[in-house]
Amino acid sequence: MAAIDTPALLNWFAGAGRALPWRKDGVSAWEILLCEVMSQQTPVARVEPVWREWLARWPGPAELAAAAPADVIRMWGKLGYPRRALRLRECAVVVVEKFHGEVPTEVDDLLSLPGVGDYTARAVACFAHGRAVPVVDTNVRRVVARAVNGVAEAGPPSTRRDLAAVEALLPARREEAVAFSVAVMELGALVCTARSPDCDACPLAPTCAWVAAGKPEWDGPRRKAQTYAGTDRQVRGMLLDVLRDGDGTATAARLDAVWPDPVQRGRALASLVDDGLVARVDGGYALPG
């Protein structure tokens, strides 16, 4: 089994890594946690302006914990999966009440926060607190699959297996392990991409098992492409836009005009209510108070 050339990777990152605002010195653990939650299934270019706006309005967990849910939903804007906005507020409440306003440092404590899963907990522990823990996202899985295992895709995810595979690659020195985690993720985002990997620009190409094998095509199961147009998710977004862009309220008739299929529209609206993103009020609906 091949290994990852850590010196080559870190040298590449030093020159090619993006100067993202949450990578600057002095950025707080809360700011990094906020970024990681916002970045789930969302491109960085869309996250950065919203991240800045949130921090300008709510600089830390105490300020967000005191915010009205309706304001939080409005500020989330078009990032998608708006339930994350309410979970962030819930997370802020727990950070304030249970951890005295400080984002915890240990993975198990981070996992106890609302909206924080395996990836986010380890990303915050690593990137904010300098813990030498494996951080695994789609980009990391792809780099490991190619550079180490010699296959084009990582296949179905397995939290236990994926964490073990990445942990085995971490350098022994803590500082180097943290730098490795940032760099390998960046390599997957910029160079070792899913559809058009730029092997000529890759620092791992000389030792990459996939390149050495002749870049064989993936013959395993493929993930189904996610659609958006016509889905309940699209309808949910359209309904929420009516409330978010106005005064926070809307009559049932106003929402009926958003989507022609009454069954799908009703299902989408009911799911927004169940998620706590919309509340029923006399004569219509409103953002939660």
C-alpha positions in Angstrom: 0.0 0.0 0.0 1.3 3.5 -0.9 1.8 6.3 1.5 1.3 10.0 1.2 4.4 12.1 0.8 3.8 14.5 3.6 6.7 16.9 2.9 5.7 17.3 -0.7 2.1 17.9 0.3 2.9 20.5 2.9 5.3 22.3 0.6 2.6 22.4 -2.0 0.0 23.8 0.5 2.4 26.5 1.6 2.4 27.9 -1.9 -1.1 26.9 -3.2 -3.4 26.9 -0.2 -6.2 29.4 -0.3 -6.0 32.4 2.0 -9.4 31.8 3.5 -10.5 34.1 6.4 -11.0 31.3 8.9 -7.4 30.2 8.4 -5.9 33.4 9.6 -4.1 33.6 13.0 -6.3 34.6 15.8 -9.6 33.2 14.4 -11.6 31.8 17.3 -12.9 28.2 17.7 -16.4 29.6 17.5 -15.6 31.2 14.2 -14.2 28.0 12.8 -17.2 26.0 14.1 -19.5 28.4 12.3 -17.6 28.1 9.1 -17.6 24.3 9.3 -21.3 24.0 9.8 -22.0 26.6 7.0 -19.6 24.7 4.6 -21.5 21.4 4.8 -22.6 20.7 1.2 -22.1 24.3 0.3 -19.2 25.9 -1.8 -16.8 28.1 0.1 -17.5 31.0 -2.2 -21.1 31.1 -1.0 -20.1 30.6 2.6 -17.6 33.4 3.1 -19.9 36.5 2.8 -22.6 34.9 5.0 -20.0 33.9 7.6 -18.7 37.5 7.7 -22.3 38.9 8.0 -23.1 36.5 10.9 -20.0 37.4 12.8 -20.6 41.1 12.3 -24.1 40.7 13.8 -23.4 37.9 16.3 -19.6 37.8 17.2 -19.8 34.9 19.5 -22.0 32.2 20.9 -23.6 34.4 23.6 -24.9 36.9 21.0 -26.2 34.1 18.7 -27.9 32.3 21.7 -29.8 35.5 22.4 -30.9 36.0 18.8 -34.5 35.5 17.7 -35.0 32.3 15.6 -36.6 34.3 12.8 -33.6 36.6 12.5 -31.3 33.6 12.4 -33.3 32.1 9.5 -33.3 35.4 7.6 -29.5 35.8 8.0 -29.0 32.2 6.7 -30.2 33.5 3.4 -29.6 31.1 0.4 -27.0 28.8 1.9 -29.4 25.9 1.8 -30.5 23.3 4.4 -31.8 26.1 6.6 -32.3 23.7 9.5 -28.6 24.2 10.1 -29.3 27.8 11.1 -31.5 26.8 13.9 -29.1 24.1 15.0 -26.3 26.7 15.1 -28.4 28.8 17.5 -29.1 25.7 19.6 -25.4 24.9 19.6 -24.6 28.5 20.8 -27.1 28.0 23.7 -25.4 24.8 24.8 -21.9 26.3 24.4 -23.0 29.2 26.7 -24.9 27.2 29.2 -22.8 24.0 29.5 -19.3 25.2 28.4 -19.3 28.8 29.8 -19.2 30.3 26.3 -16.1 28.5 25.2 -16.2 25.9 22.3 -15.0 22.6 23.9 -11.7 21.1 22.8 -12.4 17.4 23.0 -14.1 15.5 20.2 -16.6 13.8 22.6 -17.7 17.2 24.0 -17.9 18.6 20.6 -20.1 15.7 19.5 -22.5 16.6 22.3 -23.3 20.0 20.6 -26.5 20.3 18.5 -25.8 20.0 14.8 -22.2 18.8 15.3 -21.4 15.4 13.8 -18.3 13.3 13.3 -16.7 15.5 10.7 -17.4 18.9 12.3 -16.3 17.7 15.7 -12.9 16.6 14.5 -12.5 19.6 12.2 -13.0 22.0 15.1 -10.8 19.9 17.4 -8.0 19.9 14.8 -8.3 23.3 13.1 -9.3 25.3 16.1 -7.6 23.5 19.0 -4.6 21.9 17.3 -5.6 18.3 18.1 -4.0 15.6 16.1 -7.2 13.8 15.2 -8.2 12.5 11.7 -10.5 14.8 9.8 -12.4 13.1 7.0 -14.6 14.7 4.4 -15.3 13.8 0.7 -12.1 15.5 -0.5 -9.9 13.6 2.0 -11.6 10.3 1.2 -10.9 10.8 -2.6 -7.2 11.7 -2.1 -6.7 8.6 0.1 -8.5 6.4 -2.4 -6.3 7.5 -5.2 -2.9 8.2 -3.6 -3.0 5.3 -1.2 -5.4 2.7 -2.5 -4.9 3.2 -6.2 -8.6 3.5 -7.1 -10.5 6.4 -8.7 -13.2 6.8 -6.1 -13.5 6.1 -2.4 -16.7 4.1 -2.6 -19.4 4.1 0.0 -18.4 5.9 3.2 -17.7 4.1 6.5 -17.0 6.4 9.4 -14.9 3.8 11.4 -12.9 2.6 8.4 -12.3 6.1 6.9 -11.2 7.5 10.3 -8.8 4.6 10.8 -7.4 5.0 7.3 -6.7 8.7 7.7 -5.4 8.3 11.3 -2.8 5.8 10.0 -1.5 8.5 7.6 -1.1 11.3 10.2 2.5 12.4 10.9 3.7 11.7 14.5 4.3 15.3 15.4 1.1 17.1 16.4 1.8 20.4 14.5 2.6 18.4 11.4 -0.5 16.3 11.8 -2.7 19.4 11.9 -1.0 20.9 8.9 -1.4 17.5 7.0 -5.1 17.5 7.7 -5.6 21.0 6.3 -3.4 20.3 3.3 -4.8 17.0 2.2 -8.3 18.5 2.3 -7.2 21.4 0.2 -5.6 19.1 -2.3 -8.8 17.3 -2.8 -10.7 20.5 -3.2 -8.3 22.2 -5.7 -6.3 19.5 -7.5 -7.5 15.9 -6.9 -11.0 16.8 -7.8 -13.8 14.3 -8.5 -14.3 14.9 -12.2 -11.1 16.6 -13.6 -8.1 15.8 -11.4 -5.0 17.8 -12.4 -2.4 15.2 -11.9 0.3 17.4 -13.6 -0.1 19.9 -10.8 -0.4 17.4 -8.0 2.5 17.1 -5.5 1.6 13.5 -4.8 1.7 12.3 -8.5 5.2 10.8 -8.2 4.0 8.5 -5.4 0.3 8.2 -6.2 -0.9 4.6 -6.4 -3.7 5.5 -8.9 -1.3 7.3 -11.2 1.2 4.4 -11.0 -1.7 2.0 -11.9 -2.5 4.0 -15.1 -5.5 5.8 -13.6 -8.0 2.9 -13.9 -11.6 3.8 -14.2 -13.8 3.2 -11.2 -15.8 0.0 -11.4 -17.5 0.1 -8.1 -21.0 1.5 -7.1 -21.6 5.1 -8.2 -23.5 7.7 -6.2 -26.7 8.9 -7.7 -26.5 12.5 -8.8 -28.6 14.7 -6.6 -31.3 16.7 -8.3 -32.9 19.9 -7.1 -35.4 21.1 -9.6 -38.9 19.9 -8.8 -37.9 18.4 -5.5 -39.5 19.0 -2.1 -36.3 20.8 -1.2 -36.9 23.3 -3.9 -40.5 23.9 -2.8 -39.4 24.3 0.8 -36.9 26.9 -0.3 -39.5 28.8 -2.2 -42.0 28.8 0.6 -39.4 29.9 3.1 -38.3 32.7 0.7 -41.8 34.2 0.9 -41.6 34.5 4.7 -37.9 35.5 4.8 -38.2 38.2 2.2 -41.3 39.9 3.7 -42.3 40.7 7.2 -42.0 37.1 8.4 -45.7 36.2 7.9 -47.8 35.0 5.0 -51.3 33.9 4.4 -52.1 30.4 3.3 -53.3 31.8 0.0 -50.0 33.6 -0.5 -48.0 30.3 0.0 -50.5 28.4 -2.2 -49.3 30.6 -5.1 -45.7 29.5 -4.8 -46.1 25.9 -6.2 -48.9 24.4 -8.3 -49.0 20.9 -6.9 -51.0 21.1 -3.7 -49.9 17.7 -2.4 -46.2 18.4 -2.8 -46.6 22.0 -1.5 -48.5 20.7 1.5 -45.9 18.1 2.2 -43.1 20.7 2.0 -44.8 23.1 4.2 -45.6 20.5 6.8 -41.9 19.5 6.9 -40.9 23.1 7.5 -43.3 23.3 10.4 -42.0 20.0 11.8 -38.4 21.3 11.5 -39.3 24.4 13.5 -38.5 26.7 10.5 -42.1 27.8 10.1 -44.9 28.2 12.7 -48.7 28.1 12.1 -50.4 31.3 13.2 -54.0 32.5 12.8 -54.8 32.9 9.2 -51.5 31.7 7.9 -47.8 31.0 8.7 -44.8 32.9 10.2 -41.1 32.5 10.9 -40.7 31.2 14.4 -40.8 33.8 17.2 
